[in-house]
Amino acid sequence: MVSFDQYVSSTPGSLPHTKGKETTAMQYTGVTLYVDHCSKFVFIYNQVSLGAGVTLVAKQAFESILKSFGFSVSNYHGDKGVFNSQAFKNDCKSKQQQLTFSGSGANHQNGVAECSIQMIVGWVRTLLLHAAIHWPTVDDLKPWPIAIQHAIYLWNILPDQHTKLSPLELISGSHVPNYTHLWCLHVWGFPTFVLDPRLQDGKKLLKWSPRSCLVCFVGYSSSHSSTVSLICTKEVE
């Protein structure tokens, strides 16, 4: 059983690979969120458009993650909106997935997804405000999609106070014997020094030349080793 919902942001969000050079029309406008009822595992997909086409791409990305853990979705539940489109219903029908909706004006009937969005947005607001207070020269709301990804990452790896297991452990079926990876976590938006690429390539610099540059930590990469950080390379002071 999986609940889903969409969150719309009035502030356009920057894409992670365009260095902020994309037009406003090509920036993120919201996310689609999926929550597994059993493990509380949360998946979000940042979207430029919240239409049926991109939302189906988000659904396929979520199901691909579940498949890697050996699971498939048998029942989806959420509010109507774009999920009531014929394309979305056809996709569920082709995969023999039951699709149910909340009643009209009864968003509380989709409480699992609604509470998850409220919790995640609260975490993201805290990340952005904390960074703005401690480093106002790099204060920017546009990276909220990256902050949302980091908040989801934290939610999925942090153990529950009662079960001592994280959502990621529950859905993957693998228990981590220790939590040393939690000691390696860094505060979102904190100052980071990155080694000059020329030194990484084995080249030499002038004796008094800077060996590194100051950047901003904005989470971890999902496409590399778990220790590879994402950084904001905009000019900072």
N, C-alpha and C positions, 0 to 999 in steps of 0.2 A: 504494500500500500504506500503510495507516494502522493503527497500534496504539493501543489504548485501555485505560484502566483507571480505577478509582475510588479515591479517597482519603477515608477517614473521619476526622473530627476529633472528639475527645472534648470539646473546648471549643467550645460553640456560637459561631457567628460573626454579628456584627451585619450587618443589611441596610444598604445604602448610602443609603437614602432615608427611613428612619423615625426618624432622630435617636436611635437606641437605645431607642425606646419600644415596640418589638415584644416580644411574649412569647417566652419561651425556646423554646416549641414552634414558633414561626414564624421562628426563626433558622437560619442555614446549618449543616448537619451534615457537609458534605463537598463534593467536587468530582468531576466527570468530566473526564478528561484525554485529549486526542487528540494523536498525534504523527505527522507525515508523514515517512516513512522517507527520502525523497530530500532534502528541504530542511532537515529537522530542525525545521520550523515547529511550534510547540506552541500548542494552544488548550485553555483550561479553561473550565468552566461551573460556577459556584457553585450548589449545590442545597440547598433546605430538606429535600427528601426524595430518597433515592437509589433510589426505585422506578422501574418501567419507564416510567411516564407522563412524569415530569420528565426522565428520561434520554433519552427520544426527542426531547424539546424541545431538549436539549443537542446531540443528533446533528444535528437540523435546523439549529441555529444554526451549527455547525461547517461543515456542507455549504454553507450560505449564504455563509460567508466564502470557502470554496474556489471557489465559483461566481463570486464577484466577481473572482477571479484567473484564471478561465477553466479551472478543473479540476473534476473529479468523482472520487469514490472508487470504485475497482473492487474493492478487497479490504480487509476489516476483520479484524484479529486481536487477540485478547485472552483474558482468563480468562473463565470461564463466568459465574457469578453472575447478575445482572440482565440481562446481555447474551444470556443463553440463554433469556430469556422469549419467549413466542410473539409478542408484540407487536413486539419488537425484530427477531426473525427475519423476520416478515412485512414489516416496513418495508424490510429489506435485500432481500428477494425481489422486492418491487414495484419496486425501483430497480435490479434485476439486479446486486446487489453480493454478492460471495462473502464468506462469514463463516466464519472458522476460529477454533478455540480451543486453548489450551494443554492439555496432558495433566493429569490429576488429580494435584494436589500438585506440579506442575512449573511453578511461577511463573517459573522462569528462562527458560522458552520464550517468555515475554512480556517479555523483557529490555529492549526499547526503551522501553516504557511504564514499566516498573518503575524503570529508571535515571532516566528523566525526572522521575518523581514524587520520587525520592530527592533529585535535584539541586534541584528547585524548592522542596521543603520545607526543605532546608538553607539556601537563599537567604532564604526567608521567616523562618526562625528567626534568621538573622543580622540581618535588617532590624529585627525586633521587639526583639531583645536590645540592639542598638546604640542604638535609640531609648530603651529603658528605662534604659540606663546613663547616657546623656547628658542625659536629661530625665525623671527618675523620677516627677515629679508628674503626668505624663500617661501613665504606664505602664499599658497595657491590652492584653490578648491578644484581646479580642473583634473588633478590626478585621482579624484574619488573612485574611478573604476579600479585602479590599482590598489587603493586602500581597501576596497570591498573584497578584492581577491585575498589580501593579506588577512583581513578579519575572518574570512571563511577558512583560510588555512589554520589560523589559531583555533577556531571553534572545533575543527575536525581532529586536531592533534592533542587538545587539552583533555585530560582524563576527568570523568565525572567524579564528584566528591563521594558518592555512595558506592558505585561499582568499581571505581579506580581504573576504568577503561575509557578510552576515547572513542568517539564515533568511528574514526578510521580503523581502530583496532576491531571494533564490533563488526563492521561491514566486511573487513578483509579476513577476519577469522584468525588473525595473528596477534598474539599478545607480546608487547615489547617488555622484556625482562627488567629494563631500567629506563629512566627518562633523562638520560644524559643529553639527548637532542634538545630538551627544553632549556638546558643551561646555555645552549648556543644561540638562543633567540635574542634578537636585538630590537630596540625600540624603533617603531616606524617613524621615519623622518629625521633620524639622528645623523650628525655629521660623520662622514666616512672619507678616508683617504685612499685613493686608488693609485697604484704604481703606474708610472709612465710606460705606455705600451712599448716604447723603444727599449727599455730595460728588460721587459718581458721577452723580447725577441733576441736578447743577448747583445744588443748594441750598447755603446757607451755615450754618456752625456758629458758636457763640460763640467768641471769640478764643482762650480758653484751654482749649477742649474738645479731647479727644483726636481726632486725625484718622484713627486706625487702631486695630485691635484685634489682639492676639496670638493666632495659631491654629497648627495643626500641619499640615504638608504630608504628604499621603498618596497621592501619585501624580498621574496625569494622567487627564483625562476622556476616555472613548471616544465620547462623544456630542457633543463640541464640537471646536473647533480644537485642534490638537496642543499649543498653548501654554497651554491652559486647565488650571489645576491643580485637583486635588481637595484640600479642606481639611477638617480636623476642627474643628468650631466649638464643641466642648465647652469649658467654662470652664477656662482654663489660667493658670498663674502663671509 
